[in-house]
């Protein structure tokens, strides 16, 4: 049993003890104790990687990503996320995929990474993080274009997002002020990707 299992076991045990005492304490005491226990559990989750082999969950608490047990797998697929971790840099040999390419991929991993990036983008309050997540998604689907061929719904989502990035005034303002040099680019890659998919 690992440390995380021990912690969860302790929370279950605490809740069970509170339930056992239920008939001997007031409703107010019961609710207070249960709330305290639940708050401890939420604090625990907010400070620990809760990812599993089947699902990467650290996007719920983006600051946890730097301690995520699957961080290396995620960064291998989405190296741009390195710039969101203090003290990390994009690998020197990284090149943003601007043209359609059919590199082989592990469908299970790629789907988990794409879902992770979408979820992280939705959870983040920072525009910069959301732009990095979106560019990471476009990089992956252009590098492994076979996934769009095999999943027409995903292709439609990507086309819609690229269109939104070209037509939404708020997004255009963000991209006009974004420093693409951190990605090794002199200009916004969205029009290039749009042209490739069209």
N, C-alpha and C positions, 0 to 999 in steps of 0.2 A: 504494500500500500504506500503510495507516495504522499508527500506533504500536503498536496491539494486534497486528496481523499481524506486525510486525517482532519483537515480543517472542515470539510463538508460534513464529516461524521460528527464532529463536535457541535456544529450548528443543529444537526438533526437531533442529537442527544439533548441539547439545551431546549429545543422546542418540545421534545417529548416530556422533559421534566416539567416544563411550564404547563403542558396539557394535564399531566398527572396531578398537579397542584390546583387545577382549575376550580374544583369544588370548594377549596379552602381559602380562596382569595377573592377579593371583590372584582367586579367587571373592569373597573378602572385599573386596578393593579395588573390584571390579566392582559388587558390591551396595551398597557405601558410596557410590560415585560416582552410581549410578542413584538411590539413595534421596535423595541431596543434590539431584540434578536434579529429581526429582519433588516434593520439599519446596519447592524454589524455584518450581515451577509452581503448586503449591497456594497458596503465599503470594501469588503474582501474581494468581491467580483471586480470592483472598479480599480483595484490595485494589483490584480493578478491576470496573467494570460489565461484565458478560458477557451482557447482554440483547441480543436480536436483534429484528428486525422481527416475527418469528413467535412469539417467546417471551420473556416478561419473567422474568428469573432472579435479580434482586437480592434476592429474598426469602431466598435461601440465606445471604446475609450482610446482615441488615437494616441494619447501619450504613452500607452502601453506598448505600442508597436515596437519601440526600441528594445523591449524585453520579451517580445513574442517568441515562443519556442519554435515557430515556423517562419520567423523573420528571414532566414537565409533562403528558404524556398521561395518566399514571396519576392524578395529582392532579386533573385536569379531571373524570375519572370518579368518583374516590373522594377528594373533598376532605378528608374526616375524617383521612386519613393525614397531613395537614399538621401535626397536633399531635404526630406522632412524630418530626418533624424539628426539631432545635434552631433557634430563631429564626424558625420559621414559625408561622402561625396559620390557623385555618379562615377561608375568605373571609367577609367581613362579610355578604354576601347569601346565604350558604348556609342552606338550610332542609331539615331532615331530612324525607324523604318518608315520611309515616305512613299515607297512604291509597293504595289501588291506583290507578295511573295508567298510561296506555298511551303514554308518550312514545316517539317513534321512536328507534331505536338501530341502530348498526352491529354486527351479530351478531359479526363477527370480533373487534372491539375489546372488546365487552362480555364475550365468553367468555374472552378473554385476561386481562381485568381481574379477573373473578370467580375464575379459576384462580389468578391472582397472589395475591389476597386469601386464598384458602383455603390456598395454600402458605405464605404469610407467617405466617398464624395457626398452622399446624402446626409451623413452624420456630421460632417465637418462644418464648423462655423466660419472657416477661413476660405476666402475666395482663392487664394494662392494654392491651398491644398486641393481644392476642387478642380482647378485647372490642371494641376499635376496628375491627378487621378484620371481626368478625361484624356489627356495626352497619352498617358500610360495605356489606357484602353485602346485608343486608336493605334498606337504602336503595336500592340499585341495582335489586333485583328488584321492589320496590314501585313504583319510578319507571318501570321498563321491564317492566311486568307481562306484556307479550306474550311475553317469553322463557320464562316459566313455562307459558304456554298452549302454546307451541311445543315445550316440552321437559318432558313429564310426569315424567321421572326427577328433574330438577332441582327440580320442584315438591315431590316427595316428600322430597327431601333438606332443602329449606327448611322444610317442615312438621315433619319430624322434629327439626330443629335448634331451631325455635321451641318445640316441645313440651319438648325437653331443657332449654331455657333457663327454662322455667316449672316443671319438675318436679325437676330435678337439684339436690340439696341444696347441693352445692359451688358450682354456678353461681348459685343463688339467693343464697348468702352473698356472692359476688363482686358481684352486681348490687345488693344491698342497700347495699353500701359504695361503690358507684361514684358519682362526682360527675357527674351528667348535665347539670349547668349548663354544662359546657364545650361541650356540644352545643346549647346554647340551649334545654334542656328542663328542666322542673321534676320530671319523673318518668321512670321506666323505660318505654321505648317498646315493649318486648316484648309485654305484654298487648294493646296497641293493634294491633300487627301480627298477633298470633294471632287476635284478633277479626275483623280484616279478611279473613284467609285462610279462616277457618272459615265 
